[in-house]
Amino acid sequence: MERIRLIFESIQQVVGNENLSVIVLTDEPRQRAISVICDEQMTRQILFRLQSPDKAQTLLPESLLQMLTGQYEMMIYGVHDGQYQVVLSDSGFECSSRIRMSDAVLLTIISGYPLYIEENLMRQQCYPFDQHAQGVSIPINTIDMHRLNTALQNAIEVENYELASQLRDEINRRKKNSPQH
């Protein structure tokens, strides 16, 4: 399995929604990027560590990391119901646990543990990285159902029917693949 190491690039607030931010992760050459939606609470946690790393040293996650022995890594292996699927593993793959994508980003920031993505998934989810870009892309398949429905209503209101069609197709695809159907 080919994999790509991801590097934290930035976190940016979503214009018009102070409760959401977008995390940008790039490959090591900084040619391709993926975007991850992040809630307000995790945004605060990440920004605090970026702005005041010395003050964060006595917080619980940092304290627990100091007690851990061994090496760990995280792997993004899929997308399900609008969420990236991530597993945290020890270096021998003897112990592993699924974690949220935003937690994986926080963990890589505070620990330096590598965060990888499968090459095929990266190809499906990435966009060309431009450090001077004014905005970022968010793949539709990484948006939760509530936000998809809200985006659909907004697209219809502004008469962006191409986007509305794409959003509707993603909603229908998820409904068709849900266990209830």
C-alpha positions in Angstrom: 0.0 0.0 0.0 1.4 3.3 -1.1 1.0 6.2 1.4 1.7 9.9 1.6 2.8 11.8 4.7 0.6 14.8 5.3 1.9 18.1 6.8 -0.2 20.6 8.7 -0.3 23.8 6.6 -2.9 26.1 8.1 -6.3 26.5 9.7 -8.7 29.1 8.5 -12.2 30.1 9.7 -15.0 29.5 7.2 -16.4 32.9 6.0 -19.9 33.4 7.3 -19.7 30.6 9.9 -17.7 31.4 13.0 -18.3 27.9 14.3 -16.4 26.1 11.6 -12.8 26.2 10.3 -11.0 24.4 7.5 -7.7 22.6 8.2 -5.4 22.4 5.2 -2.9 19.5 5.0 -0.4 19.1 2.2 1.9 16.4 1.0 5.6 16.9 1.8 6.5 18.7 -1.5 3.5 21.0 -0.9 2.0 20.2 -4.3 -1.3 18.6 -3.3 -3.6 19.4 -0.4 -6.7 18.1 1.3 -9.1 20.1 3.5 -10.8 19.0 6.7 -13.7 20.7 8.4 -13.1 21.4 12.0 -15.5 22.6 14.8 -15.0 25.7 16.9 -13.7 23.8 20.0 -11.0 21.9 18.1 -10.1 25.1 16.3 -9.4 26.8 19.7 -7.3 23.8 20.7 -5.2 23.9 17.6 -4.7 27.7 17.6 -3.7 27.7 21.3 -1.0 25.1 20.6 0.2 27.1 17.5 0.2 30.4 19.3 1.4 29.4 22.8 3.2 26.0 22.6 5.0 26.7 25.9 1.8 27.3 27.8 0.3 24.0 26.4 3.0 21.8 27.9 1.1 21.2 31.1 -2.2 20.4 29.4 -3.5 16.8 29.6 -2.8 15.7 26.0 0.8 17.0 26.2 1.4 15.4 29.6 0.1 12.1 28.5 2.3 12.2 25.4 5.3 12.7 27.7 4.4 9.4 29.5 4.1 7.4 26.3 7.0 5.2 25.1 7.3 4.0 21.6 6.4 5.4 18.2 3.0 6.0 16.8 1.5 7.0 13.5 -1.9 7.8 12.0 -3.4 6.6 8.7 -6.3 8.1 6.9 -7.8 5.1 5.1 -11.3 6.2 3.9 -14.3 8.4 4.0 -17.6 7.3 5.5 -20.7 9.4 6.0 -18.9 12.7 5.5 -16.0 11.8 7.8 -12.4 10.8 7.1 -11.6 7.5 8.7 -8.4 7.6 10.7 -6.6 4.9 12.8 -3.8 5.6 15.3 -1.4 2.7 15.6 1.9 1.9 17.4 4.9 1.3 15.1 4.4 -2.5 15.3 0.7 -2.3 14.5 0.0 -4.4 17.6 -2.3 -1.8 19.1 -4.6 0.6 17.2 -7.6 2.8 17.7 -9.9 4.8 15.4 -9.8 8.6 16.1 -11.5 11.7 14.6 -9.6 13.4 11.8 -9.4 16.7 13.7 -7.9 14.8 16.7 -5.3 13.3 14.4 -4.3 16.7 13.2 -4.1 18.0 16.8 -2.0 14.9 17.8 0.4 15.4 14.9 0.9 19.1 15.8 1.6 18.4 19.5 3.6 15.1 19.1 5.1 15.1 15.7 3.6 11.6 15.1 3.3 11.2 11.3 -0.1 11.4 9.7 -0.4 9.5 6.4 -3.1 9.0 3.8 -3.5 6.2 1.3 -2.2 7.3 -2.1 -5.5 6.4 -3.9 -7.6 8.3 -1.4 -5.2 11.3 -1.7 -5.7 11.3 -5.5 -9.5 11.3 -5.0 -9.6 14.0 -2.3 -6.8 16.4 -3.2 -6.6 19.6 -5.0 -3.5 21.5 -6.2 -1.9 23.4 -3.4 -1.4 27.2 -3.8 -0.1 28.9 -0.6 -1.5 32.2 -2.0 -5.0 31.0 -2.7 -7.8 33.0 -1.3 -10.0 29.9 -0.6 -9.8 26.2 -0.3 -11.8 23.3 -1.8 -13.7 20.9 0.5 -14.7 17.6 -1.1 -18.5 17.1 -0.9 -18.0 13.5 0.4 -16.3 15.0 3.6 -19.3 17.1 4.6 -21.8 15.8 7.1 -25.5 15.4 6.1 -26.7 18.4 8.1 -24.2 20.7 6.3 -25.0 19.1 3.0 -28.7 19.8 3.3 -27.9 23.4 4.4 -25.6 23.8 1.4 -28.2 22.4 -0.9 -30.8 24.9 0.3 -28.3 27.8 0.0 -27.4 26.6 -3.6 -31.1 26.6 -4.6 -31.7 30.0 -3.0 -28.8 31.6 -5.0 -29.9 29.6 -8.1 -26.6 27.7 -8.4 -28.2 24.6 -9.9 -25.0 22.9 -10.9 -23.8 22.9 -7.3 -27.3 22.0 -6.1 -27.3 19.0 -8.4 -24.0 17.8 -7.1 -25.1 18.2 -3.5 -28.4 16.4 -4.2 -26.5 13.5 -5.8 -24.2 13.1 -2.8 -27.2 13.2 -0.4 -29.0 10.5 -2.5 -25.9 8.4 -2.7 -25.5 8.4 1.1 -29.2 7.6 1.7 -29.0 4.7 -0.8 -25.9 3.3 1.0 -27.2 3.8 4.5 -28.2 0.7 6.5 -31.9 1.9 6.8 -32.5 1.5 3.0 
